[in-house]
Amino acid sequence: MPAWLTLDAPAPPLLLWVLGSVLVYVLGANVLWLARETRRLPASVGSVLYQAGRFLYYLGVPYLVMGGWPLEPHRGLLAPVTLGLAGLDATWTVSRWLEAAGTGVGVGLLALGFVALAWLNANRGQTAGRLGFSAVPIWRLLIDGLYLQVHWAFYRGALAVLFDDLYVGVFWGLVLACLELLSSPFWRRCWRTRACAGDAWLLGVQVLVSALLFLLTHNLWVCLVVHWALSLTGWGLGRSQR
């Protein structure tokens, strides 16, 4: 058992980063929801603040924990390879890359087949349109995928270090990712709205698939490519409905 789990041990800084990140997400999502519902911010100002906040949160937090400013580069609490940023050291040989890519293709095809079958089942007959996908630009799907995969990899990597166990880290990282989804009023509203219920459902699938892929490959790039493939599949299915 890690020493920090004992009552008399101080909380490690890495744990505070993780818990702080979850708290910021929960508060930020609900404050943003309230601001949009009450229209207290002009649309243009709110959009700029939203995009800037997303960038700083999803990419800035892992950057700082890994040793970004004001720390020296690569002198932080986490090494890049802990987040699955493969290719930055000699341990990732060609054969290991091919193995990870093969695992990604296999898991990705299974996930794509599951998504397609679930969509067909949910939208046949009188239930047509029950599992809809919202119309969003492809560039937004790609950026969202990058943000989410780095964010989830940060949780998995940090918790794997804290527990000194990759399996435990991936499990609790999955728990935190699901907790954040459930705490978001945007995700909950989409889940109840036919026009974008597919987006909320697909995001849950991507959380599970990326956790499995990270456990099998420990490669963020493989997780990202499969995430993008699932997002583009949802985008294509949504276009076929319109």
Buried (B, 14 or more C-beta within 10 A) or exposed (E): EBEEEEEEEEEBEBBEBBEEBBEEBBEBBBEBBEBBEEEEBEEEEBEEEBEEBBEEBBBBBBBBBBBBEEEEEEEBBBBBBBBBBBEEEEEBEEEBBEBBBEBBBEBBEEBBEEBEEBBEEBBEEEEEEBBBBBEBEEEEBBBBBBBBBBBBBBBBBBBBBBBEBBEBBBBBBBEBBBEBBEBBBBBBEBBEEBBBBBBBBBBBBBBEBBBBBBBBBBBBBBBBBBBBBBBBBBBEBBEEBE
